[in-house]
Each structure stands twice: as C-alpha cells, then as structure tokens.
C-alpha cells in the first residue's frame, strides 16, 4: 500500500501542477478508488486476494482516471 500512496501523491502533484482544482482531483481519486475496487470485487471472491488485486490495479486506475479528469475539466 505504501507504494500506491506514493503513486497517488505523485499523480495528485502532477494534476495540481496542471492547474486542476482540488475538488476535481478529489472526484478523480474517488473514481480511481471505485474502479480498482469494482474490478477486484467483480472477479475475486476471496477478501484477502481481492484486496491484493485491488492494490495491484490501483496504479492503472490512476492512469485511467486521467481521462475522467480531462473530460470533467472541459
């Protein structure tokens, strides 16, 4: 999880540097959280393994959430 915190913080810093509002960044992070949780929940039944899969998917969720951020900023 520590690695994902670092990835998340880097992405937030990147978005702030691009001028996105804190509110929009917050909504984008919610989207990333929900996406990774939803994918893991859909395919993995075991709660421990589900948490591991969710964590492993999180960097990809942040990358995908950038599309959400850009679309909502327009």
Rosetta blueprint (number, residue, H / E / L):
1 X L
2 X H
3 X H
4 X H
5 X H
6 X H
7 X H
8 X H
9 X H
10 X H
11 X H
12 X H
13 X H
14 X H
15 X H
16 X H
17 X H
18 X L
19 X L
20 X L
21 X L
22 X H
23 X H
24 X H
25 X H
26 X H
27 X H
28 X H
29 X H
30 X H
31 X H
32 X H
33 X H
34 X H
35 X H
36 X H
37 X H
38 X H
39 X H
40 X H
41 X H
42 X H
43 X H
44 X L
45 X L
46 X L
47 X H
48 X H
49 X H
50 X H
51 X H
52 X H
53 X H
54 X H
55 X H
56 X H
57 X H
58 X H
59 X H
60 X H
61 X H
62 X H
63 X H
64 X H
65 X H
66 X H
67 X H
68 X H
69 X H
70 X H
71 X H
72 X H
73 X H
74 X L
